[in-house]
Amino acid sequence: MNNNFYYYKRVSTNKQKLDRQNEAIIEWQKQNNIIIPSENIFQDVFTGKTFNREQYQILINKLKPNDYLIVKEIDRLGRDWDGIKAEWKRLHDNNINIIIIDLPILSDNLPNRKSMLDTLETRLIKEQLLELMCYSAQKERERISQRTKEGLKATRIRGTKLGRPREENSNKENFIRTLDHMVNDNVSQAKATLYYKYPIDTFRRDLKKCYEKYETKDHKIILKKLKNGE
């Protein structure tokens, strides 16, 4: 009987990294003396709310009875409670083995490995654990979604409150405050202008005028003269 092994990785956005999932499968292969060819490793950058993901669908179409589908955590498979359960049942109904690296108790047995005693109690534990993992996966997705909505709302509120026209930020008083922050707090032009919302191109142009006017590039001297009204 031939068993093919497939590894599936997933992150929701390009800002997330696959490092932990990559390290997990490398270590798993060493521990189990199994080599998964690169063509059997698939990854998606897509929400776990749906299973309609390009690479996952390609992978699923390659799976045959007795093959193994491996994921690091159950939420890499998906983040929808009902969706995970339905997919879990569909895979097993098609005699596809599932390995959850971080949760061996839910994993199917590898070839020629001794099976865990299948009792009514162990079956109950597995089913309850699967329910718990499905709940946790969906709950975390909802938390992420809520945090995103709250972040966008806060950004809009800050934008309404602080989004003054650029010319309002480009006045002499704000130029002095920005230069003072840069000089006395020892920060870069970029950080100083961002802090006081002074357009950086305008700040650099105004600073260049000060170089010419005061015939120096010493920011401390320029700041002193500006404060003295020279």
Salt bridges, closest charged atoms under 4 A:
GLU73 OE2 - ARG20 NH2 3.31
GLU73 OE2 - LYS72 NZ 3.73
GLU73 OE1 - ARG76 NE 3.89
ASP75 OD1 - ARG76 NE 3.16
ASP75 OD2 - ARG79 NH2 3.35
ASP80 OD1 - ARG141 NH2 3.72
GLU87 OE2 - ARG90 NH2 2.86
ASP93 OD2 - LYS89 NZ 2.77
ASP102 OD2 - LYS72 NZ 2.58
ASP108 OD2 - HIS92 NE2 2.75
GLU127 OE2 - ARG123 NE 3.21
GLU131 OE2 - LYS85 NZ 2.62
GLU140 OE1 - ARG143 NH1 3.08
GLU140 OE2 - ARG147 NH2 3.66
ASP180 OD2 - LYS227 NZ 2.47
ASP185 OD2 - HIS181 ND1 2.54
GLU230 OE1 - LYS225 NZ 3.24
